[in-house]
Amino acid sequence: MALIEASVQINAPTEKVWNIISDLDSEPRFWKGTKEVRNISKEGNIVTREITIAFKDSKCVQTVTLYPKEKIQAVFTKGIINGTKTVTLSPKDNGTRLEAGWDIKLSGMMGMFTGMVKKHIQSGTEQALQSIKQEAER
């Protein structure tokens, strides 16, 4: 498994940061590894969706659960990635601390590339958090 963690301090209220990260359709704007999002179903705070990731334009299915103003957890249920991505926010020092954590591995024969892909995901996650920070601090 690849464990990836990144965080950023944002000088904006939690509500404003939540409004940005909970707009699941705009995820490709911030997360460069996510090329496309297609929602399959929505029931309450749970969204099932198909995403196209940059790694070989692979399609993955996720079950995304929104815990309002607290966290978003995406569980990869089908495709080249197995595991979870969790984005958490918490009020801190008159702003918001935004954290992202991945606990994933590539499925099947692709598992041997997990280490190599980990570097790309780490870099992409750090870049995404910085993009969200810039948007929130406008």
N, CA, C and O atoms as CSV, one atom per row, in Angstrom:
chain,resi,resn,atom,element,x,y,z
A,1,MET,N,N,0.841,-1.189,0.000
A,1,MET,CA,C,0.000,0.000,0.000
A,1,MET,C,C,0.883,1.247,0.000
A,1,MET,O,O,1.977,1.248,0.563
A,2,ALA,N,N,0.394,2.296,-0.632
A,2,ALA,CA,C,1.070,3.586,-0.623
A,2,ALA,C,C,0.283,4.509,0.298
A,2,ALA,O,O,-0.914,4.728,0.113
A,3,LEU,N,N,0.983,5.043,1.294
A,3,LEU,CA,C,0.376,6.034,2.180
A,3,LEU,C,C,0.935,7.389,1.784
A,3,LEU,O,O,2.149,7.588,1.744
A,4,ILE,N,N,0.040,8.312,1.494
A,4,ILE,CA,C,0.435,9.639,1.032
A,4,ILE,C,C,-0.312,10.651,1.878
A,4,ILE,O,O,-1.525,10.553,2.061
A,5,GLU,N,N,0.435,11.637,2.398
A,5,GLU,CA,C,-0.201,12.671,3.201
A,5,GLU,C,C,0.362,14.030,2.829
A,5,GLU,O,O,1.554,14.177,2.556
A,6,ALA,N,N,-0.519,15.019,2.823
A,6,ALA,CA,C,-0.119,16.399,2.567
A,6,ALA,C,C,-1.118,17.302,3.276
A,6,ALA,O,O,-2.269,16.926,3.498
A,7,SER,N,N,-0.653,18.510,3.631
A,7,SER,CA,C,-1.572,19.450,4.266
A,7,SER,C,C,-1.141,20.878,3.947
A,7,SER,O,O,-0.013,21.134,3.524
A,8,VAL,N,N,-2.074,21.793,4.164
A,8,VAL,CA,C,-1.805,23.201,3.908
A,8,VAL,C,C,-2.665,24.033,4.862
A,8,VAL,O,O,-3.781,23.646,5.208
A,9,GLN,N,N,-2.134,25.165,5.275
A,9,GLN,CA,C,-2.896,26.111,6.090
A,9,GLN,C,C,-3.470,27.164,5.145
A,9,GLN,O,O,-2.741,27.761,4.353
A,10,ILE,N,N,-4.774,27.384,5.234
A,10,ILE,CA,C,-5.456,28.322,4.338
A,10,ILE,C,C,-6.023,29.473,5.160
A,10,ILE,O,O,-6.691,29.263,6.173
A,11,ASN,N,N,-5.746,30.684,4.709
A,11,ASN,CA,C,-6.260,31.877,5.388
A,11,ASN,C,C,-7.648,32.214,4.858
A,11,ASN,O,O,-7.849,33.233,4.198
A,12,ALA,N,N,-8.594,31.339,5.159
A,12,ALA,CA,C,-9.984,31.521,4.743
A,12,ALA,C,C,-10.850,30.684,5.690
A,12,ALA,O,O,-10.384,29.690,6.248
A,13,PRO,N,N,-12.109,31.090,5.868
A,13,PRO,CA,C,-12.992,30.328,6.755
A,13,PRO,C,C,-13.252,28.912,6.225
A,13,PRO,O,O,-13.226,28.666,5.020
A,14,THR,N,N,-13.501,28.000,7.154
A,14,THR,CA,C,-13.777,26.602,6.805
A,14,THR,C,C,-14.929,26.495,5.803
A,14,THR,O,O,-14.873,25.689,4.874
A,15,GLU,N,N,-15.957,27.296,5.989
A,15,GLU,CA,C,-17.127,27.258,5.095
A,15,GLU,C,C,-16.722,27.527,3.638
A,15,GLU,O,O,-17.195,26.852,2.723
A,16,LYS,N,N,-15.858,28.504,3.435
A,16,LYS,CA,C,-15.427,28.848,2.078
A,16,LYS,C,C,-14.615,27.704,1.465
A,16,LYS,O,O,-14.808,27.361,0.298
A,17,VAL,N,N,-13.710,27.114,2.249
A,17,VAL,CA,C,-12.906,25.990,1.759
A,17,VAL,C,C,-13.817,24.797,1.456
A,17,VAL,O,O,-13.641,24.116,0.446
A,18,TRP,N,N,-14.786,24.550,2.332
A,18,TRP,CA,C,-15.725,23.438,2.115
A,18,TRP,C,C,-16.485,23.623,0.803
A,18,TRP,O,O,-16.666,22.668,0.048
A,19,ASN,N,N,-16.929,24.848,0.532
A,19,ASN,CA,C,-17.684,25.101,-0.702
A,19,ASN,C,C,-16.858,24.767,-1.942
A,19,ASN,O,O,-17.410,24.351,-2.961
A,20,ILE,N,N,-15.556,24.944,-1.864
A,20,ILE,CA,C,-14.684,24.630,-3.002
A,20,ILE,C,C,-14.496,23.112,-3.129
A,20,ILE,O,O,-14.680,22.549,-4.208
A,21,ILE,N,N,-14.130,22.455,-2.023
A,21,ILE,CA,C,-13.799,21.024,-2.127
A,21,ILE,C,C,-15.027,20.135,-2.261
A,21,ILE,O,O,-14.928,19.025,-2.784
A,22,SER,N,N,-16.185,20.603,-1.799
A,22,SER,CA,C,-17.382,19.760,-1.892
A,22,SER,C,C,-18.070,19.870,-3.248
A,22,SER,O,O,-19.036,19.151,-3.503
A,23,ASP,N,N,-17.594,20.751,-4.119
A,23,ASP,CA,C,-18.096,20.818,-5.494
A,23,ASP,C,C,-17.352,19.732,-6.278
A,23,ASP,O,O,-16.363,20.000,-6.959
A,24,LEU,N,N,-17.852,18.513,-6.164
A,24,LEU,CA,C,-17.149,17.348,-6.711
A,24,LEU,C,C,-16.936,17.432,-8.223
A,24,LEU,O,O,-15.965,16.886,-8.746
A,25,ASP,N,N,-17.836,18.109,-8.918
A,25,ASP,CA,C,-17.703,18.214,-10.381
A,25,ASP,C,C,-16.497,19.063,-10.789
A,25,ASP,O,O,-15.991,18.923,-11.902
A,26,SER,N,N,-16.033,19.943,-9.894
A,26,SER,CA,C,-14.894,20.803,-10.248
A,26,SER,C,C,-13.557,20.178,-9.840
A,26,SER,O,O,-12.514,20.824,-9.948
A,27,GLU,N,N,-13.582,18.945,-9.379
A,27,GLU,CA,C,-12.343,18.293,-8.929
A,27,GLU,C,C,-11.220,18.331,-9.964
A,27,GLU,O,O,-10.081,18.602,-9.584
A,28,PRO,N,N,-11.475,18.074,-11.260
A,28,PRO,CA,C,-10.373,18.107,-12.237
A,28,PRO,C,C,-9.685,19.472,-12.331
A,28,PRO,O,O,-8.539,19.555,-12.773
A,29,ARG,N,N,-10.366,20.529,-11.924
A,29,ARG,CA,C,-9.779,21.870,-11.952
A,29,ARG,C,C,-8.612,21.980,-10.968
A,29,ARG,O,O,-7.653,22.711,-11.221
A,30,PHE,N,N,-8.690,21.266,-9.861
A,30,PHE,CA,C,-7.662,21.345,-8.819
A,30,PHE,C,C,-6.752,20.114,-8.802
A,30,PHE,O,O,-5.546,20.227,-8.586
A,31,TRP,N,N,-7.334,18.960,-9.029
A,31,TRP,CA,C,-6.593,17.694,-8.965
A,31,TRP,C,C,-6.235,17.289,-10.384
A,31,TRP,O,O,-7.056,16.712,-11.096
A,32,LYS,N,N,-4.999,17.594,-10.800
A,32,LYS,CA,C,-4.580,17.363,-12.187
A,32,LYS,C,C,-4.572,15.880,-12.565
A,32,LYS,O,O,-4.655,15.548,-13.748
A,33,GLY,N,N,-4.475,14.990,-11.581
A,33,GLY,CA,C,-4.510,13.559,-11.872
A,33,GLY,C,C,-5.903,13.054,-12.213
A,33,GLY,O,O,-6.057,11.948,-12.732
A,34,THR,N,N,-6.923,13.867,-11.920
A,34,THR,CA,C,-8.303,13.532,-12.260
A,34,THR,C,C,-8.653,14.292,-13.534
A,34,THR,O,O,-8.772,15.518,-13.519
A,35,LYS,N,N,-8.816,13.566,-14.632
A,35,LYS,CA,C,-9.074,14.229,-15.907
A,35,LYS,C,C,-10.556,14.514,-16.140
A,35,LYS,O,O,-10.920,15.525,-16.740
A,36,GLU,N,N,-11.407,13.602,-15.653
A,36,GLU,CA,C,-12.838,13.731,-15.936
A,36,GLU,C,C,-13.640,13.057,-14.838
A,36,GLU,O,O,-13.199,12.068,-14.254
A,37,VAL,N,N,-14.831,13.601,-14.557
A,37,VAL,CA,C,-15.721,13.050,-13.546
A,37,VAL,C,C,-17.094,12.847,-14.172
A,37,VAL,O,O,-17.616,13.726,-14.857
A,38,ARG,N,N,-17.668,11.672,-13.925
A,38,ARG,CA,C,-19.035,11.407,-14.396
A,38,ARG,C,C,-19.825,10.797,-13.246
A,38,ARG,O,O,-19.553,9.677,-12.813
A,39,ASN,N,N,-20.808,11.553,-12.759
A,39,ASN,CA,C,-21.619,11.058,-11.646
A,39,ASN,C,C,-22.584,9.987,-12.131
A,39,ASN,O,O,-23.242,10.149,-13.159
A,40,ILE,N,N,-22.661,8.897,-11.387
A,40,ILE,CA,C,-23.553,7.782,-11.721
A,40,ILE,C,C,-24.832,7.879,-10.898
A,40,ILE,O,O,-25.933,7.733,-11.430
A,41,SER,N,N,-24.681,8.128,-9.585
A,41,SER,CA,C,-25.862,8.260,-8.729
A,41,SER,C,C,-25.518,9.099,-7.502
A,41,SER,O,O,-24.356,9.251,-7.126
A,42,LYS,N,N,-26.578,9.637,-6.892
A,42,LYS,CA,C,-26.409,10.411,-5.665
A,42,LYS,C,C,-27.562,10.067,-4.747
A,42,LYS,O,O,-28.729,10.134,-5.134
A,43,GLU,N,N,-27.215,9.696,-3.517
A,43,GLU,CA,C,-28.230,9.395,-2.526
A,43,GLU,C,C,-27.802,10.036,-1.218
A,43,GLU,O,O,-26.882,9.557,-0.554
A,44,GLY,N,N,-28.474,11.127,-0.849
A,44,GLY,CA,C,-28.085,11.862,0.351
A,44,GLY,C,C,-26.690,12.441,0.177
A,44,GLY,O,O,-26.432,13.187,-0.768
A,45,ASN,N,N,-25.798,12.097,1.087
A,45,ASN,CA,C,-24.437,12.635,1.014
A,45,ASN,C,C,-23.455,11.636,0.383
A,45,ASN,O,O,-22.241,11.776,0.533
A,46,ILE,N,N,-23.984,10.636,-0.315
A,46,ILE,CA,C,-23.139,9.626,-0.960
A,46,ILE,C,C,-23.293,9.699,-2.477
A,46,ILE,O,O,-24.398,9.612,-3.012
A,47,VAL,N,N,-22.151,9.862,-3.160
A,47,VAL,CA,C,-22.137,9.959,-4.621
A,47,VAL,C,C,-21.331,8.786,-5.171
A,47,VAL,O,O,-20.216,8.515,-4.724
A,48,THR,N,N,-21.910,8.101,-6.142
A,48,THR,CA,C,-21.161,7.079,-6.880
A,48,THR,C,C,-20.803,7.708,-8.211
A,48,THR,O,O,-21.655,8.267,-8.900
A,49,ARG,N,N,-19.520,7.608,-8.567
A,49,ARG,CA,C,-19.089,8.265,-9.796
A,49,ARG,C,C,-17.958,7.497,-10.450
A,49,ARG,O,O,-17.268,6.687,-9.831
A,50,GLU,N,N,-17.803,7.794,-11.736
A,50,GLU,CA,C,-16.686,7.244,-12.500
A,50,GLU,C,C,-15.737,8.404,-12.770
A,50,GLU,O,O,-16.153,9.475,-13.214
A,51,ILE,N,N,-14.440,8.171,-12.493
A,51,ILE,CA,C,-13.461,9.202,-12.808
A,51,ILE,C,C,-12.463,8.638,-13.809
A,51,ILE,O,O,-12.178,7.441,-13.819
A,52,THR,N,N,-11.945,9.516,-14.641
A,52,THR,CA,C,-10.861,9.146,-15.549
A,52,THR,C,C,-9.607,9.781,-14.976
A,52,THR,O,O,-9.537,10.997,-14.797
A,53,ILE,N,N,-8.606,8.937,-14.687
A,53,ILE,CA,C,-7.367,9.450,-14.106
A,53,ILE,C,C,-6.302,9.570,-15.179
A,53,ILE,O,O,-6.385,8.945,-16.236
A,54,ALA,N,N,-5.305,10.382,-14.889
A,54,ALA,CA,C,-4.253,10.661,-15.868
A,54,ALA,C,C,-3.408,9.421,-16.178
A,54,ALA,O,O,-2.857,9.313,-17.274
A,55,PHE,N,N,-3.299,8.488,-15.233
A,55,PHE,CA,C,-2.489,7.297,-15.438
A,55,PHE,C,C,-3.140,6.419,-16.497
A,55,PHE,O,O,-4.095,5.696,-16.216
A,56,LYS,N,N,-2.619,6.488,-17.714
A,56,LYS,CA,C,-3.107,5.700,-18.856
A,56,LYS,C,C,-4.599,5.918,-19.154
A,56,LYS,O,O,-5.263,5.030,-19.688
A,57,ASP,N,N,-5.120,7.103,-18.807
A,57,ASP,CA,C,-6.544,7.411,-18.995
A,57,ASP,C,C,-7.451,6.313,-18.437
A,57,ASP,O,O,-8.485,5.988,-19.020
A,58,SER,N,N,-7.050,5.758,-17.312
A,58,SER,CA,C,-7.807,4.672,-16.682
A,58,SER,C,C,-9.084,5.196,-16.053
A,58,SER,O,O,-9.127,6.317,-15.544
A,59,LYS,N,N,-10.119,4.378,-16.093
A,59,LYS,CA,C,-11.384,4.724,-15.441
A,59,LYS,C,C,-11.472,3.971,-14.116
A,59,LYS,O,O,-11.146,2.787,-14.026
A,60,CYS,N,N,-11.921,4.693,-13.096
A,60,CYS,CA,C,-12.106,4.116,-11.768
A,60,CYS,C,C,-13.498,4.495,-11.287
A,60,CYS,O,O,-14.016,5.556,-11.635
A,61,VAL,N,N,-14.101,3.626,-10.488
A,61,VAL,CA,C,-15.377,3.949,-9.864
A,61,VAL,C,C,-15.105,4.242,-8.390
A,61,VAL,O,O,-14.363,3.523,-7.721
A,62,GLN,N,N,-15.725,5.316,-7.904
A,62,GLN,CA,C,-15.573,5.724,-6.509
A,62,GLN,C,C,-16.938,5.867,-5.850
A,62,GLN,O,O,-17.924,6.235,-6.490
A,63,THR,N,N,-16.970,5.570,-4.567
A,63,THR,CA,C,-18.097,5.941,-3.722
A,63,THR,C,C,-17.573,7.065,-2.837
A,63,THR,O,O,-16.672,6.862,-2.023
A,64,VAL,N,N,-18.144,8.244,-3.007
A,64,VAL,CA,C,-17.677,9.429,-2.296
A,64,VAL,C,C,-18.709,9.798,-1.228
A,64,VAL,O,O,-19.890,9.975,-1.527
A,65,THR,N,N,-18.252,9.912,0.010
A,65,THR,CA,C,-19.134,10.304,1.114
A,65,THR,C,C,-18.707,11.669,1.614
A,65,THR,O,O,-17.540,11.890,1.939
A,66,LEU,N,N,-19.670,12.586,1.673
A,66,LEU,CA,C,-19.406,13.932,2.167
A,66,LEU,C,C,-19.876,14.038,3.616
A,66,LEU,O,O,-21.031,13.752,3.929
A,67,TYR,N,N,-18.974,14.449,4.485
A,67,TYR,CA,C,-19.286,14.736,5.880
A,67,TYR,C,C,-19.183,16.252,5.989
A,67,TYR,O,O,-18.087,16.782,6.175
A,68,PRO,N,N,-20.328,16.973,5.874
A,68,PRO,CA,C,-20.315,18.429,5.712
A,68,PRO,C,C,-19.379,19.178,6.655
A,68,PRO,O,O,-19.399,19.009,7.874
A,69,LYS,N,N,-18.561,20.014,6.023
A,69,LYS,CA,C,-17.603,20.914,6.679
A,69,LYS,C,C,-16.587,20.164,7.537
A,69,LYS,O,O,-15.965,20.754,8.421
A,70,GLU,N,N,-16.414,18.855,7.279
A,70,GLU,CA,C,-15.475,18.061,8.056
A,70,GLU,C,C,-14.527,17.272,7.152
A,70,GLU,O,O,-13.310,17.439,7.229
A,71,LYS,N,N,-15.093,16.405,6.288
A,71,LYS,CA,C,-14.233,15.629,5.401
A,71,LYS,C,C,-15.008,15.048,4.231
A,71,LYS,O,O,-16.237,14.988,4.223
A,72,ILE,N,N,-14.225,14.623,3.239
A,72,ILE,CA,C,-14.755,13.924,2.068
A,72,ILE,C,C,-13.917,12.659,1.926
A,72,ILE,O,O,-12.688,12.712,1.884
A,73,GLN,N,N,-14.602,11.522,1.852
A,73,GLN,CA,C,-13.876,10.265,1.695
A,73,GLN,C,C,-14.304,9.602,0.394
A,73,GLN,O,O,-15.487,9.359,0.158
A,74,ALA,N,N,-13.305,9.316,-0.447
A,74,ALA,CA,C,-13.549,8.624,-1.716
A,74,ALA,C,C,-12.958,7.219,-1.605
A,74,ALA,O,O,-11.762,7.049,-1.367
A,75,VAL,N,N,-13.819,6.220,-1.783
A,75,VAL,CA,C,-13.377,4.827,-1.762
A,75,VAL,C,C,-13.377,4.332,-3.205
A,75,VAL,O,O,-14.401,4.362,-3.887
A,76,PHE,N,N,-12.210,3.875,-3.655
A,76,PHE,CA,C,-12.096,3.333,-5.010
A,76,PHE,C,C,-12.658,1.922,-4.988
A,76,PHE,O,O,-12.127,1.050,-4.301
A,77,THR,N,N,-13.744,1.687,-5.747
A,77,THR,CA,C,-14.433,0.395,-5.707
A,77,THR,C,C,-14.191,-0.453,-6.954
A,77,THR,O,O,-14.456,-1.655,-6.949
A,78,LYS,N,N,-13.692,0.166,-8.017
A,78,LYS,CA,C,-13.472,-0.573,-9.256
A,78,LYS,C,C,-12.430,0.178,-10.072
A,78,LYS,O,O,-12.429,1.409,-10.109
A,79,GLY,N,N,-11.544,-0.565,-10.723
A,79,GLY,CA,C,-10.547,0.072,-11.574
A,79,GLY,C,C,-9.138,-0.237,-11.119
A,79,GLY,O,O,-8.908,-1.152,-10.327
A,80,ILE,N,N,-8.200,0.539,-11.631
A,80,ILE,CA,C,-6.778,0.282,-11.431
A,80,ILE,C,C,-6.301,0.622,-10.008
A,80,ILE,O,O,-5.255,0.139,-9.574
A,81,ILE,N,N,-7.068,1.454,-9.285
A,81,ILE,CA,C,-6.690,1.848,-7.926
A,81,ILE,C,C,-7.624,1.193,-6.918
A,81,ILE,O,O,-8.841,1.173,-7.100
A,82,ASN,N,N,-7.035,0.657,-5.851
A,82,ASN,CA,C,-7.794,0.154,-4.707
A,82,ASN,C,C,-7.411,0.991,-3.507
A,82,ASN,O,O,-6.237,1.313,-3.324
A,83,GLY,N,N,-8.396,1.352,-2.679
A,83,GLY,CA,C,-8.093,2.094,-1.466
A,83,GLY,C,C,-8.940,3.338,-1.317
A,83,GLY,O,O,-10.032,3.437,-1.875
A,84,THR,N,N,-8.413,4.300,-0.543
A,84,THR,CA,C,-9.186,5.492,-0.223
A,84,THR,C,C,-8.368,6.769,-0.366
A,84,THR,O,O,-7.141,6.773,-0.260
A,85,LYS,N,N,-9.096,7.845,-0.611
A,85,LYS,CA,C,-8.541,9.205,-0.569
A,85,LYS,C,C,-9.458,9.988,0.365
A,85,LYS,O,O,-10.672,10.027,0.165
A,86,THR,N,N,-8.870,10.612,1.385
A,86,THR,CA,C,-9.662,11.370,2.350
A,86,THR,C,C,-9.133,12.797,2.419
A,86,THR,O,O,-7.934,13.024,2.584
A,87,VAL,N,N,-10.047,13.751,2.290
A,87,VAL,CA,C,-9.708,15.163,2.415
A,87,VAL,C,C,-10.432,15.680,3.650
A,87,VAL,O,O,-11.655,15.584,3.754
A,88,THR,N,N,-9.659,16.229,4.587
A,88,THR,CA,C,-10.207,16.660,5.875
A,88,THR,C,C,-9.935,18.141,6.075
A,88,THR,O,O,-8.866,18.641,5.722
A,89,LEU,N,N,-10.925,18.849,6.652
A,89,LEU,CA,C,-10.668,20.235,6.995
A,89,LEU,C,C,-11.012,20.489,8.443
A,89,LEU,O,O,-11.935,19.893,9.000
A,90,SER,N,N,-10.248,21.388,9.042
A,90,SER,CA,C,-10.488,21.752,10.438
A,90,SER,C,C,-10.101,23.212,10.650
A,90,SER,O,O,-9.117,23.689,10.084
A,91,PRO,N,N,-10.889,23.925,11.479
A,91,PRO,CA,C,-10.560,25.318,11.772
A,91,PRO,C,C,-9.234,25.380,12.532
A,91,PRO,O,O,-8.992,24.580,13.436
A,92,LYS,N,N,-8.379,26.335,12.160
A,92,LYS,CA,C,-7.100,26.475,12.854
A,92,LYS,C,C,-6.559,27.885,12.651
A,92,LYS,O,O,-6.466,28.369,11.523
A,93,ASP,N,N,-6.206,28.534,13.749
A,93,ASP,CA,C,-5.561,29.850,13.712
A,93,ASP,C,C,-6.271,30.840,12.786
A,93,ASP,O,O,-5.643,31.385,11.878
A,94,ASN,N,N,-7.542,31.078,12.994
A,94,ASN,CA,C,-8.350,32.006,12.184
A,94,ASN,C,C,-8.397,31.630,10.710
A,94,ASN,O,O,-8.650,32.484,9.860
A,95,GLY,N,N,-8.162,30.393,10.409
A,95,GLY,CA,C,-8.223,29.912,9.034
A,95,GLY,C,C,-8.651,28.453,9.029
A,95,GLY,O,O,-9.408,28.009,9.892
A,96,THR,N,N,-8.159,27.725,8.053
A,96,THR,CA,C,-8.542,26.329,7.892
A,96,THR,C,C,-7.327,25.493,7.552
A,96,THR,O,O,-6.511,25.873,6.712
A,97,ARG,N,N,-7.213,24.371,8.200
A,97,ARG,CA,C,-6.172,23.399,7.860
A,97,ARG,C,C,-6.827,22.368,6.947
A,97,ARG,O,O,-7.833,21.754,7.305
A,98,LEU,N,N,-6.244,22.187,5.768
A,98,LEU,CA,C,-6.755,21.230,4.790
A,98,LEU,C,C,-5.726,20.109,4.660
A,98,LEU,O,O,-4.553,20.359,4.383
A,99,GLU,N,N,-6.177,18.879,4.862
A,99,GLU,CA,C,-5.297,17.719,4.786
A,99,GLU,C,C,-5.852,16.722,3.774
A,99,GLU,O,O,-7.064,16.561,3.631
A,100,ALA,N,N,-4.939,16.063,3.081
A,100,ALA,CA,C,-5.336,15.010,2.148
A,100,ALA,C,C,-4.504,13.772,2.462
A,100,ALA,O,O,-3.290,13.855,2.649
A,101,GLY,N,N,-5.164,12.640,2.515
A,101,GLY,CA,C,-4.466,11.393,2.778
A,101,GLY,C,C,-4.949,10.296,1.840
A,101,GLY,O,O,-6.146,10.143,1.598
A,102,TRP,N,N,-4.015,9.556,1.331
A,102,TRP,CA,C,-4.307,8.434,0.443
A,102,TRP,C,C,-3.805,7.154,1.101
A,102,TRP,O,O,-2.744,7.145,1.726
A,103,ASP,N,N,-4.562,6.085,0.962
A,103,ASP,CA,C,-4.138,4.752,1.383
A,103,ASP,C,C,-4.548,3.844,0.224
A,103,ASP,O,O,-5.657,3.309,0.199
A,104,ILE,N,N,-3.634,3.681,-0.731
A,104,ILE,CA,C,-4.002,3.024,-1.987
A,104,ILE,C,C,-2.933,2.042,-2.462
A,104,ILE,O,O,-1.798,2.038,-1.985
A,105,LYS,N,N,-3.337,1.223,-3.404
A,105,LYS,CA,C,-2.394,0.420,-4.176
A,105,LYS,C,C,-3.005,0.205,-5.548
A,105,LYS,O,O,-4.221,0.275,-5.727
A,106,LEU,N,N,-2.138,-0.056,-6.509
A,106,LEU,CA,C,-2.621,-0.358,-7.846
A,106,LEU,C,C,-3.022,-1.831,-7.869
A,106,LEU,O,O,-2.379,-2.673,-7.242
A,107,SER,N,N,-4.080,-2.126,-8.592
A,107,SER,CA,C,-4.604,-3.484,-8.593
A,107,SER,C,C,-3.883,-4.389,-9.584
A,107,SER,O,O,-3.265,-3.931,-10.545
A,108,GLY,N,N,-3.982,-5.664,-9.322
A,108,GLY,CA,C,-3.453,-6.685,-10.231
A,108,GLY,C,C,-1.974,-6.533,-10.518
A,108,GLY,O,O,-1.187,-6.203,-9.630
A,109,MET,N,N,-1.602,-6.776,-11.765
A,109,MET,CA,C,-0.211,-6.711,-12.192
A,109,MET,C,C,0.368,-5.302,-12.065
A,109,MET,O,O,1.585,-5.136,-11.986
A,110,MET,N,N,-0.495,-4.297,-12.045
A,110,MET,CA,C,-0.022,-2.923,-11.935
A,110,MET,C,C,0.515,-2.625,-10.536
A,110,MET,O,O,1.144,-1.588,-10.323
A,111,GLY,N,N,0.275,-3.520,-9.586
A,111,GLY,CA,C,0.725,-3.325,-8.217
A,111,GLY,C,C,2.213,-3.024,-8.109
A,111,GLY,O,O,2.641,-2.307,-7.205
A,112,MET,N,N,3.000,-3.570,-9.031
A,112,MET,CA,C,4.448,-3.342,-8.971
A,112,MET,C,C,4.830,-1.894,-9.264
A,112,MET,O,O,5.955,-1.482,-8.982
A,113,PHE,N,N,3.908,-1.125,-9.826
A,113,PHE,CA,C,4.183,0.281,-10.141
A,113,PHE,C,C,3.689,1.234,-9.048
A,113,PHE,O,O,3.808,2.451,-9.193
A,114,THR,N,N,3.133,0.689,-7.948
A,114,THR,CA,C,2.578,1.530,-6.891
A,114,THR,C,C,3.603,2.550,-6.393
A,114,THR,O,O,3.268,3.722,-6.220
A,115,GLY,N,N,4.844,2.124,-6.163
A,115,GLY,CA,C,5.878,3.029,-5.665
A,115,GLY,C,C,6.156,4.179,-6.613
A,115,GLY,O,O,6.312,5.324,-6.188
A,116,MET,N,N,6.218,3.868,-7.899
A,116,MET,CA,C,6.487,4.890,-8.904
A,116,MET,C,C,5.325,5.891,-8.979
A,116,MET,O,O,5.537,7.100,-9.063
A,117,VAL,N,N,4.113,5.372,-8.947
A,117,VAL,CA,C,2.929,6.226,-9.050
A,117,VAL,C,C,2.771,7.064,-7.778
A,117,VAL,O,O,2.219,8.164,-7.822
A,118,LYS,N,N,3.255,6.543,-6.650
A,118,LYS,CA,C,3.141,7.264,-5.380
A,118,LYS,C,C,3.755,8.653,-5.473
A,118,LYS,O,O,3.183,9.615,-4.960
A,119,LYS,N,N,4.914,8.773,-6.121
A,119,LYS,CA,C,5.571,10.079,-6.261
A,119,LYS,C,C,4.690,11.056,-7.031
A,119,LYS,O,O,4.593,12.231,-6.677
A,120,HIS,N,N,4.052,10.560,-8.083
A,120,HIS,CA,C,3.177,11.419,-8.888
A,120,HIS,C,C,1.955,11.855,-8.077
A,120,HIS,O,O,1.533,13.009,-8.153
A,121,ILE,N,N,1.396,10.934,-7.307
A,121,ILE,CA,C,0.217,11.272,-6.508
A,121,ILE,C,C,0.591,12.253,-5.398
A,121,ILE,O,O,-0.165,13.182,-5.112
A,122,GLN,N,N,1.755,12.051,-4.771
A,122,GLN,CA,C,2.214,12.975,-3.727
A,122,GLN,C,C,2.353,14.382,-4.299
A,122,GLN,O,O,1.858,15.347,-3.718
A,123,SER,N,N,3.023,14.493,-5.430
A,123,SER,CA,C,3.224,15.780,-6.083
A,123,SER,C,C,1.890,16.404,-6.488
A,123,SER,O,O,1.662,17.593,-6.265
A,124,GLY,N,N,1.011,15.599,-7.083
A,124,GLY,CA,C,-0.297,16.085,-7.513
A,124,GLY,C,C,-1.158,16.539,-6.351
A,124,GLY,O,O,-1.909,17.508,-6.464
A,125,THR,N,N,-1.045,15.831,-5.227
A,125,THR,CA,C,-1.818,16.187,-4.039
A,125,THR,C,C,-1.344,17.522,-3.478
A,125,THR,O,O,-2.155,18.381,-3.132
A,126,GLU,N,N,-0.032,17.693,-3.389
A,126,GLU,CA,C,0.512,18.964,-2.898
A,126,GLU,C,C,0.102,20.114,-3.800
A,126,GLU,O,O,-0.245,21.194,-3.322
A,127,GLN,N,N,0.143,19.882,-5.107
A,127,GLN,CA,C,-0.256,20.908,-6.075
A,127,GLN,C,C,-1.752,21.229,-5.930
A,127,GLN,O,O,-2.144,22.394,-5.992
A,128,ALA,N,N,-2.579,20.201,-5.739
A,128,ALA,CA,C,-4.027,20.410,-5.594
A,128,ALA,C,C,-4.332,21.244,-4.354
A,128,ALA,O,O,-5.156,22.156,-4.406
A,129,LEU,N,N,-3.674,20.936,-3.246
A,129,LEU,CA,C,-3.916,21.694,-2.015
A,129,LEU,C,C,-3.509,23.154,-2.184
A,129,LEU,O,O,-4.188,24.050,-1.681
A,130,GLN,N,N,-2.406,23.399,-2.890
A,130,GLN,CA,C,-1.981,24.779,-3.148
A,130,GLN,C,C,-2.999,25.502,-4.045
A,130,GLN,O,O,-3.289,26.679,-3.828
A,131,SER,N,N,-3.539,24.804,-5.045
A,131,SER,CA,C,-4.548,25.410,-5.939
A,131,SER,C,C,-5.824,25.745,-5.167
A,131,SER,O,O,-6.427,26.797,-5.378
A,132,ILE,N,N,-6.229,24.845,-4.273
A,132,ILE,CA,C,-7.422,25.093,-3.454
A,132,ILE,C,C,-7.165,26.279,-2.531
A,132,ILE,O,O,-8.041,27.123,-2.340
A,133,LYS,N,N,-5.968,26.343,-1.961
A,133,LYS,CA,C,-5.581,27.462,-1.081
A,133,LYS,C,C,-5.678,28.789,-1.845
A,133,LYS,O,O,-6.253,29.757,-1.347
A,134,GLN,N,N,-5.112,28.825,-3.053
A,134,GLN,CA,C,-5.154,30.060,-3.846
A,134,GLN,C,C,-6.594,30.483,-4.134
A,134,GLN,O,O,-6.935,31.661,-4.031
A,135,GLU,N,N,-7.430,29.516,-4.495
A,135,GLU,CA,C,-8.844,29.810,-4.787
A,135,GLU,C,C,-9.545,30.348,-3.541
A,135,GLU,O,O,-10.288,31.327,-3.618
A,136,ALA,N,N,-9.311,29.714,-2.405
A,136,ALA,CA,C,-10.007,30.099,-1.162
A,136,ALA,C,C,-9.549,31.454,-0.640
A,136,ALA,O,O,-10.326,32.167,-0.004
A,137,GLU,N,N,-8.307,31.813,-0.898
A,137,GLU,CA,C,-7.769,33.063,-0.352
A,137,GLU,C,C,-8.014,34.265,-1.270
A,137,GLU,O,O,-7.560,35.370,-0.971
A,138,ARG,N,N,-8.709,34.068,-2.358
A,138,ARG,CA,C,-9.004,35.191,-3.273
A,138,ARG,C,C,-9.913,36.193,-2.632
A,138,ARG,O,O,-10.263,37.196,-3.255
